[in-house]
Amino acid sequence: MKIRLNGKEVTCNIENLEGLLKMQGFSLERIIVECNGRIIPSQERPRVLIAEGDTIEVLSFVGGG
């Protein structure tokens, strides 16, 4: 299926959001995820199913001074 991940079209065969994030190499502890305009709490990620045409945005926290 094809989805949009951070503005780019991606083809994937992963069924849930957490699996997609792991496949893409994101550090699950330091991100915020939005799926189709809705912020997804970290505990819900394994239960959120991905569908054709979904738009997913991932924001990472970066420390600094």
Secondary structure, 3 states (H helix, E strand, C coil): CEEEECCEEEECCCCEHHHHHHHCCCCHHHEEEEECCEEECHHHHHHCECCCCCEEEEEECCCCC
